[in-house]
Amino acid sequence: MEEIERMLKRIEAILSREPAYKFEAYTFVMAGLHYTVARLPKPRHVTGRELAEGLRDYALDQFGPMARTVLEYWGIKSTLDFGKIVFLLIEVELLRKTEEDSVDDFKDVYDFNDAFRYVIKEE
């Protein structure tokens, strides 16, 4: 319980100085990181590109055709927004980075219009 309270306080600290994204955007990115790493053969550090792609898959898995709408409601309109959220979480020590990691790793990984165009698969 203490760990959750610590996480919530750190996210609240981000929100007080950076209101561009809603609270849910931060928890989504953290859950999406777990989702992305869990799909790997064994846990390891993921790149910005890998995380952005994992977050796309996670959003589609969680929200289906509403994924883009939900993300945009939270303030996420591009893959660069994922990167900005990740680096804000790094600043408050909820996530870590390597020397090679940069917010630019998330820039233009994919186009939101294309990535979240939901197609119903016919059987």
Number of C-alpha atoms within 10 A of each C-alpha: 5 7 8 9 10 12 16 15 13 17 20 14 12 20 16 8 8 12 11 14 19 17 16 15 21 21 16 17 22 18 13 22 21 16 16 21 17 12 10 10 7 7 11 9 12 16 16 23 18 17 26 28 19 21 23 21 19 21 21 18 11 12 14 16 16 14 22 23 14 15 20 15 14 17 18 21 16 20 25 20 19 24 22 18 22 24 19 19 21 13 13 15 12 15 13 13 15 8 5 7 14 16 16 14 18 24 18 13 18 17 11 18 11 8 15 19 14 14 8 8 5 4 3
